[in-house]
Amino acid sequence: MESPRRASYISAMSNESTATLIRGAAHVYTETELEHRLAASAKSGRQMRVKLGMDPTAPDIHLGHSVVLRKMRQFQDIGHRAVLIIGDFTARIGDPTGRSATRPVLTDSEIDHNAETYLQQAGAILDLSPERFEVRRNSEWLSAMKFDDVIRLTAKMTVGQMLKREDFRNRYEAQTPISLHELLYPLAQGWDSVMIEADVELGGTDQTYNNLVGRDLQSDAGKPPQIVMTMPLLRGLDGERKMSKSYGNTIAVTDTPRDMFGKTMSIPDSLLEEWFTLLTTIPETDWRARVAEHPMKAKDFLAQQVGAMFHTPDDMRDAAAWWHESFGSKKQSEAIDVALAPDEASDGAAPAWMIAWVAHGRALSKSDARRMVQGGAFEYPLGTKVTDPNAMLKVETGVEFRAGRHREGELIKQPLIGRIRR
């Protein structure tokens, strides 16, 4: 029989663990179930199986991805097992989440390459020891399904239930085609949870629907339904949109210490609360006091904390010293003269992306110039942010503007300040 003292200890530990784990979470379905599952695990010594699914649709990950990976590491740190599902089968379907059209389907070689690179980079955050980590490919069970298995699985949900999902509903109402195979994606992802017997599934808020499908399918299969924990989508360097390579507002986990530090120092103050909460374990009272005392010093502290996830503390101190030497006294590059060719400016105006492209010596790709503007790194004139790459701007002699930063290889230098010359 368990002693009252041990029961009290287990209860206190599970409550403390719950408080740590729900920090920063957008939603937990449900928090009470999480508390009970943690307490039962502490009592029995059984590891909970914490699932995160990823379709290897791109080879690189950024800080936005790290939010949910850090949450997974927190579960590992209190003794539980991370189960990373490589969606090599579902990547062939194409996840429609958050999209207005079907995502392109990848080849087997692209999937294998992206999965290998992703796992290497995720290893900078997760504990990959066999006692704490398991990686599975969902082709193990999905490829083995016969057509009658698929039919039985589709019978678990109605078309009406599928159309409750926002992206499907929006496309349906806009009369944008939805292929039948796309409707199978949430079911396939949910079946992963049944097959690995997940106790918890993690994901961004954009995965809420898919993750809850897994919960329903487990209940239908007579298994304990997984707890679903969703994390906010980290906003990127522009302070407005979610961090995404397509917006050009990311910090890659493979960035150099100087790039990580410099990019973090460039975020608007409005992101400090969000980044401290989602990217660090610094107590709220601590970082709030720092922000209240001196936002720029708080940002310096944040930049070193963020960089220390992927680099040594010494490397980040060196990066901080370099940045303060280069920019600490508000040093800024002198404006460079920028002249557009006659065919690049029509009737005295040019699109924002064109001005940014020319300012960088036409060395950037035009798509990179567009992403720079979309990512919030373009001001025309100085102090006026322009985020529409196709916005037509008046080209007048003497107008100063900012177009991202000077770069030397992959090293970010001072802001690139241009001055229109006609």
N, C-alpha and C positions, 0 to 999 in steps of 0.2 A: 504493500500500500504506500502511495506517495505521501511524503510528509507535508504538512501545511507550509513549512518554511520553503521547501523546494517548489511547491505549487506557486507560492507567492513570488519566488525568484523568477520562475519561468514566465509568469504573467508580466512582471516588471520588464524583463528582457524583451518579450514580444512587443510590449507597448513602445519601448524605446526604439526597437527595430522598425516598427510601423512608422513612427514619427520621422525617422531618417529616410525611409524608403519613399514616403509620399511627398517629401520636400520637392517642390517644383513641378509635381505632376499636375496635369490639367484635369484628369478624371481618373477615378478608381472604381471599378465595378466588381465587387464593392469593398469599401474600406473595412467593414465589419468582417467580411469573409477573409480578407487578408490577415487581420488580427488573429482570427481563429486558426487559419492555416499555419501561420507562424508559430503560434502556441503549440499546436499539435506536432509540428516538426521539431520544436525544441524538446518536447516531452519524449518523442519517440526516437529522436536522432536521425530521422529520415531527411535526406536532402530534398528540397523542393526543386522541381524542374522548371526553369525560367526560360521561356522561348522568345526568340527574336528571329523573324524571317526576313531575309533580304534576297531580292532578285538581283543578280549580278549584271545590271544593265549599264554600269559605268565602272571603270577601273579604279577611280580615286574617290576618297572620302574626305569630307571637310568637317569643320566644327559642328555644323548642323547635325551631321550623323552622330557625332560624338555624344550628343545629349542623351540619346537612348542607350548608347554603349556604356556610358558612365553609370547610368541607372542599373544596367545589367551587372556591372562590376560591383556595385553596392550589395546586390544580392549575393554575389560570390564571396564578398568580404565577410559576410556573416554565415558562411558555410554552405551556400546553395550552389546548384549546378546550372551553368549557362548552357543552353542548347541552341546553337546557331543553325538555322535552317537555310541552306543554300538552295534558293528556288530555281534549280536548273531546269525543272520541268515547267514551272509556272512562268519562267522567263520566256518560254516558247509561246505562251499564250499572249503575254503582253498586258501588264497591270494597267487598267484604265484609270486608276485612282487620281483624282484631281485634274484629269485631262479632258479636253474637249474633243479628242480624237484618239483612236487606238494607238498605243505605243508600238513602234516597230519591233518585230520579232527578231531575236538575235540568233546567230549561228552557234553551233556547238563549240567551235573554237573560241569565239568571242566570249561565250559564257564561261568556259574554263579559264581563260586568261583573266577575266574580270574577277571571278571568284577567288583565284589565287592571290591577286593583288589586294583585294578587299580584305582577305583574311590576314595577310601580312600587316596591313595598316591597322586593322582592328586589334591586332595583338599588342599594339602600343598602349591599349586601354584595358583590354580584358586579361584575365589570368588564364593562360592556355594550358595549365597543368592538367593532366588526365583526371585528377580528382575533382576539378572545378569546371571542366569544359568538355563539351561534346559538340561535334559538327556533323550534320546529316544533310544529305541531298534528298529533296522530296521526290526525285525520280525513283527512289527506292520503292515507294509504295504507289505513286501515281502512275508510273509506267506499267505497273503490273495489273492495273485495273482493266477489267473487260467491259464491253459496252453495256451489259446488263448491270454491272456495278455502278457505272456512270448514271444510268437511268434511275437506279434506286437513290443515288445521291441527289440528283436533281429534284426528286420527289420531296425532299426535305424542305424546299422553299417554293414560294409562289412568285409569279412575275410581279405582283403587286408589292411584295416584300422587297424585291430587287429594286423596284423603281422608287423606293423610299430613300435609296442612296442618292445623295445630292448630285453627283456627277452624271449618273445615269438619268436622273429625273430631268436635269437641265438639258442634256442632249436630246432626250425624248421630246421635251416641250419645244425645243428649237428645231425639231425634225432632222437632227443630225443622226446619221445611221449608227446603230448599235448592233454589232455582230453578236450572234448567239454565243460564240465561244467566250466573249467577254463576260457574259453572265455566269459562266462557270468559274471565273477566277476567285470570287469570294468563297465558293464552295470548296475549291481545291485548297486554298489557304487554310480554311477552317478544318478540312480533313487532316491537314498536317498536325493540328493540335490533338486530334483524336489518336493519331498513330503514335505520337511520341509521349502521350499522356502528360501534356503540359499542365502545371499547376498555376503558372502565371504566364501571360503573354504581354510583351512590351511592344510599343509602337508609337509613332507620331499621331497627332490628332487626326491626320488624314487617313489613318488606318483603323479608326474606331469601328466602322461598320464591319470590315473584314474580320477584325478580332472578335467582335461580338457574335459573328456567325460561328466561329470556332467554339465559343462558349455554348451556343445552342446545340451544335452537333455533338458535343461531348455529352450533354445532358440526354439527348436522344439516344446515344449509344450506351447509356447507363453508367457513365463515368462522372466523377466530380467535375463540375464546370470550372474552367480556368478563371482566375481573377484577371481582369483586363486593366492594364495601367497604360494610359496614354500620356505622352509628353508634348508640351507646346513645340511648335515649329520655330526654331531660333531665327530671329531676324538678322539679316546680314549687315555688312558694313554701311549700307545706305541708311539703316535705321528704319526702313519702311517695309520692305518685302522679305519673305523668308530667304534664308541663305540658300543660294542655288548658283551653280556654275553658269546657267543660262542667263542670270542677271549680273554676272561679273562682280558679285559682292561677297565672295567667300574667303576663308582662310583654310587652306588645305592642311591636312595633318602632316604632309610631307614638306611644308614650307620651311625655309631656314629660320633660325632663331631671330635674325634681324627682321625678316619679313613678318613673322608672327607678331613680334613686338610692335613694329611700325604700323601694321594694319590695325592692331587692337587699339593703339593710341589714336587712330583716326576715327574711331566710332563716335557717334554723337553721345552726349551725356545721357540722353533719354534711354540708352540701351544698358546703362550700368546695372540697374536693378535686375533686369532680365539675364544678363550675362553672368553676374555674380551668382544668381540663384541656380542657373542651369549648368554652368561650367565650372563651379568651384564648390567646395564644402565649407567655405568660410562662414562662420555664424553670422546671421543677419544683423545682430547688434553691432558686430565688428565692422562689416562693410558699410553699413548705413552711417556709422560714425565717421568713417573715412571719407565717404562721399560728402557728408555735410560739412566736414572740415575743409576739404580741398578736392574737388572733383578730378583735377588733373593728376594729383598724387594718387588718388584712388584708382585712376585708370592705369597708372604706372604699375601699381600693385597688382591689378587685374591682369595686365599684359604678362607679367612675370608668372603669375599663377597659371594662366592659360598655356603659356609656352612650356612650363615645367611638366605638362602632361606628356610631352614628346621630346624634350631636350633636357639636358642637365641644368641644375640651378646655376652653375658657373657660366654656361653658355648664355643663359637668359640675362644674367648680370652683365655680361659683356655686351649683349645686344642693347640692354638699357643704357649702358655707358655710351655706346656708339650713337644711339638715337639722341640722347641729351646733348652730346657734343655736336651733332649735326643740326638738331632742330630745337634744342632746349631753350635757346635764347630767341626763339621765334625766327631763326634763320630761314631764309626763303630764297630760292633761286631767282636771279634776275629774269625779267620777262624777255622771252625770245621773240623776235619778229616773225610773224606768220603771214604769208601772202598766198591767196588762193588764185589758181589759174582761171582765165575767163570762163572756161567750160565748167568750173567747179562752183561758180557763183552766178546766179541768174537774176538780173534786175536788182543787183546789190544785196542779194540774200542767199543764204546757203543753209542746208539742213545741219542740225547740230552734229550729227555723226561725221559729216564731211569736214567740219572745222576741227574736230578732235583728231580725225585721221591725218589731216594735213599737218597739224601741230606736232604729231609724232613722226614727221618726215615721210609720211606715206608708207612707213615700215610696218605698221600694224596691218592685220587683215581688216577688211571693211566690217566684217561681222564682229571682230574684237572691238573696233571703234564704237559700234552700236551698243555692245554690251557695256562698255565703259560708261556711256551716257545713261543707259538704263539702270546701271548700278549706283547712280548718284555721285559719280566722280567728275561731273562736268558742270562748271559754273560759267554763265555768260549773261552779263558781265560778272566779274568777281563778286561773290556773295549771293548771287542769284542762281540757285540750282535748277538745271534743266534735265529732266529725265526722259523726255520724248526724243528719241534719236532723229525723228523726222521733222521736228519743230523747225520752221524756217526762221532764221535769225538774220537781222540786218547786219551786214558786214561794213563797219565804219572804221576808218583809220583811227588808231589810238585806243580802241576798246581792248581792255585787258580781260583775260578769262583764264580759267583753270581747266586743264584736260588731264586728269589723272596725275601720274607722277613720272618723273624721269626714271628710267630703268637702266641698269648696267648688267646685262645678262638677266638673271632672275632677281637681282638685288634692287629693291625699291630705294630710290634716292629722294631728293626734294620734290615738292609739288611742281608740276610743269606749268609754269605761268606763261601764257602767250599774249602778244600784243598785235592786233591786226595792223598790217601794213598794206596799203593799196598801191 
